[in-house]
Amino acid sequence: MVHNTLFIERCEMHPEFLTGQGGSRGFGHNFERAFTKFPSGENNNAGYHRCLRYHIGDLNCAVQFEVDARFGEPETTKIDAEAEDVGLSLARLTLAETKGGGGVSKESSLAPQSAVIEAKTLLADRDWDRDLPQLWFGRVPWLMIGRHDAGLFTSVDVVDTGPRLAEWEEDSQPQLRKLATLLTQLRQAVTMFGGRNCAAIHQPGGLSGPVIYVCESKLGRRALPDDFIQHAWAPAKGATGEI
């Protein structure tokens, strides 16, 4: 934690580990490569991530997600002064080196959220309802669906996700309220450990139902580098610990 801000990330032995896919990798990556292309000069990019800020219940959340592609004409939105200031501060950070030698590129403009599109592959007779939670949390307005029969693609459609996401949000209010409660309880649990690095372990079974255990991690690393914490949580920002 940083002040009262809780940072949550997936903890996996290998970054390519898949969840909820029944062990099948599917055809998604090849589909993306066939139907999308990188902007000029960015062919070596490993991926594109962005972060959206919105409320889940009473919690002010910043949600990071990966963007598959941009849909439509390459119109861009200028980064506002606050985002530009954060971008400049990120360029001066002291970050741990990665084994892959990768880096982060910063551009002066970005694709508007209204142009973000997710690419999915589905069997010909399958609906995309299981993808609704991912699309909702990323506020993704467009979905490109490649339908196939045992890997032979028969159609590619672009769908406006708005109506389905609105319906899903209305139907999922009980689950979203539970999520807000869970996030609050996780923050309280980490606070009991002095805000240090912790791990949340999900145990699905048991007589009383699934349980999430929170324990202190031995990794000992911080949520963010100290110089960024000093910049973003300066006294002028207020005592609440929110950016």
C-alpha positions in Angstrom: 0.0 0.0 0.0 0.9 3.6 -0.4 -0.8 5.6 2.3 -4.4 4.3 1.9 -4.1 3.3 -1.7 -4.1 -0.5 -2.3 -2.2 -1.9 -5.3 -3.4 -5.3 -6.6 -1.6 -7.4 -9.2 -1.8 -11.1 -10.3 0.9 -13.2 -8.8 2.0 -16.1 -11.1 5.2 -18.1 -11.5 5.1 -17.5 -15.3 3.5 -14.5 -17.0 2.1 -16.7 -19.8 0.0 -18.7 -17.4 -3.7 -18.9 -18.4 -6.7 -19.0 -16.2 -10.2 -20.2 -17.0 -9.4 -21.5 -20.4 -9.4 -25.2 -19.7 -5.7 -25.5 -20.6 -6.3 -24.5 -24.2 -4.4 -21.6 -25.7 -6.8 -21.3 -28.6 -6.1 -19.2 -31.8 -6.3 -15.7 -30.3 -2.7 -14.6 -30.8 -2.6 -15.8 -34.4 -5.9 -14.1 -35.1 -4.7 -10.8 -33.7 -1.5 -11.0 -35.9 -3.6 -11.7 -39.0 -6.2 -8.9 -38.5 -4.3 -6.1 -36.8 -1.0 -4.3 -37.5 1.3 -2.1 -35.5 1.5 1.7 -36.2 4.6 2.8 -38.2 7.8 2.4 -36.2 6.2 0.3 -33.4 6.6 -3.2 -34.8 8.8 -4.4 -31.9 6.2 -3.4 -29.2 5.3 -6.3 -26.9 1.9 -4.8 -26.1 -0.1 -1.7 -25.2 -1.5 -1.0 -21.8 -3.6 1.8 -20.5 -5.2 2.7 -17.1 -8.7 4.0 -16.5 -10.0 5.7 -13.4 -13.6 5.2 -12.2 -15.6 4.3 -9.2 -16.5 0.8 -8.0 -19.0 1.5 -5.3 -17.4 4.1 -3.1 -13.9 3.2 -4.1 -11.9 5.4 -6.4 -10.1 2.8 -8.6 -7.5 2.9 -11.3 -7.8 -0.2 -13.5 -5.0 -1.3 -15.8 -5.7 -3.4 -18.9 -4.2 -4.4 -22.2 -5.5 -3.0 -25.5 -5.6 -5.3 -28.5 -6.0 -2.7 -31.2 -7.5 0.6 -32.3 -10.7 0.6 -34.4 -11.5 3.1 -37.1 -9.6 6.1 -38.4 -6.3 6.9 -36.6 -7.6 10.0 -34.7 -5.7 10.8 -31.6 -6.5 12.6 -28.3 -3.9 14.9 -26.9 -2.7 14.0 -23.4 -3.8 16.6 -20.9 -1.5 18.5 -18.6 -1.9 16.2 -15.6 -1.2 13.0 -17.7 1.8 14.8 -19.4 3.2 15.6 -15.9 2.9 12.0 -14.8 4.5 10.8 -18.0 7.5 13.1 -17.5 7.9 11.9 -14.0 7.8 8.3 -15.1 10.6 9.0 -17.5 12.8 10.0 -14.5 12.0 7.0 -12.3 14.6 4.5 -11.1 13.0 1.2 -12.1 14.3 -2.3 -11.6 15.9 -3.8 -14.7 14.0 -6.6 -16.4 15.5 -9.8 -17.8 14.0 -9.1 -21.2 15.6 -5.7 -21.5 12.2 -4.2 -22.3 11.1 -0.6 -21.9 8.2 1.8 -21.9 7.6 4.2 -24.8 5.8 7.5 -24.2 3.9 9.2 -27.0 2.5 12.7 -27.2 -0.9 11.5 -28.3 -3.1 8.4 -27.7 -6.0 6.6 -29.3 -9.3 7.7 -27.7 -11.1 5.2 -25.5 -14.0 5.2 -27.9 -11.7 3.6 -30.5 -10.4 0.7 -28.3 -11.2 -2.8 -29.6 -10.8 -6.2 -28.2 -10.1 -9.2 -30.4 -11.6 -12.6 -29.6 -11.9 -16.0 -31.2 -15.0 -18.1 -30.7 -16.4 -21.4 -32.0 -19.1 -20.7 -34.6 -22.0 -21.5 -32.2 -20.7 -19.8 -29.1 -21.8 -16.5 -27.6 -19.3 -13.9 -26.2 -21.1 -13.6 -22.8 -18.2 -14.9 -20.8 -16.1 -12.0 -22.1 -18.5 -9.3 -20.8 -16.7 -8.9 -17.4 -13.3 -8.2 -19.1 -14.9 -5.8 -21.6 -16.8 -4.0 -18.8 -13.8 -3.4 -16.5 -11.8 -2.2 -19.5 -14.7 0.0 -20.8 -14.0 -1.5 -24.2 -16.6 -0.2 -26.8 -15.8 -2.6 -29.7 -15.3 -6.3 -30.0 -13.9 -8.1 -33.1 -15.0 -11.7 -33.1 -13.4 -14.3 -35.3 -15.6 -17.4 -35.5 -14.0 -20.6 -36.5 -14.6 -24.4 -36.9 -11.6 -26.3 -35.5 -9.3 -23.4 -36.4 -10.8 -22.7 -39.8 -12.2 -19.2 -39.6 -15.6 -18.7 -41.2 -16.4 -15.0 -40.4 -15.1 -11.9 -38.7 -17.5 -9.4 -37.2 -17.1 -6.1 -35.3 -19.7 -5.6 -32.5 -20.7 -2.5 -30.6 -20.5 -3.7 -27.0 -22.5 -0.9 -25.5 -26.0 -2.5 -25.2 -24.7 -5.8 -23.9 -22.4 -4.1 -21.3 -25.2 -1.9 -20.1 -27.4 -5.0 -19.6 -24.5 -6.9 -17.9 -23.9 -4.0 -15.5 -27.5 -3.9 -14.5 -27.7 -7.6 -14.0 -24.4 -7.8 -12.1 -25.1 -5.2 -9.4 -25.1 -7.7 -6.6 -21.7 -9.1 -7.7 -20.2 -5.6 -8.2 -21.3 -4.6 -4.7 -19.6 -7.8 -3.4 -16.5 -6.8 -5.3 -16.4 -3.4 -3.7 -16.8 -5.0 -0.3 -14.0 -7.4 -1.0 -11.7 -4.7 -2.2 -12.4 -2.7 1.0 -11.7 -5.8 3.2 -8.5 -6.5 1.3 -7.3 -3.0 2.0 -8.2 -3.4 5.7 -6.3 -6.7 5.8 -3.2 -5.2 4.3 -3.4 -2.2 6.6 -3.2 -4.6 9.5 0.2 -5.7 8.2 1.4 -2.1 8.2 0.7 -1.7 4.4 3.5 -4.0 3.5 3.6 -6.4 0.6 1.0 -9.2 1.0 -0.4 -12.2 -0.9 -4.1 -13.1 -1.1 -4.7 -16.8 -1.5 -8.0 -18.1 -2.7 -9.2 -21.5 -1.3 -12.3 -22.5 -3.3 -13.5 -25.4 -1.1 -14.6 -25.8 2.5 -17.9 -26.3 4.4 -18.4 -22.5 4.7 -17.6 -21.8 1.0 -14.6 -20.2 -0.6 -12.2 -18.3 1.6 -9.5 -15.7 0.8 -6.5 -15.7 3.1 -4.3 -12.6 3.3 -0.7 -13.1 4.5 2.4 -11.0 4.5 4.8 -11.7 1.7 8.5 -12.3 2.1 9.4 -10.5 -1.1 9.7 -7.2 0.7 9.2 -5.1 -2.4 7.3 -1.8 -2.6 4.2 -1.1 -4.7 6.0 1.8 -6.4 9.5 3.2 -6.6 10.1 5.7 -3.8 10.8 8.7 -6.1 7.4 8.2 -7.8 5.6 7.9 -4.4 7.3 11.2 -3.4 6.1 12.8 -6.6 2.5 11.6 -6.7 1.8 11.6 -3.0 3.4 14.9 -2.2 1.9 16.9 0.7 0.1 19.2 -1.7 -1.9 16.3 -2.9 -3.7 16.0 0.4 -3.6 13.6 3.3 -5.9 11.0 1.8 -3.2 9.2 -0.3 -5.2 9.5 -3.5 -3.7 10.7 -6.7 
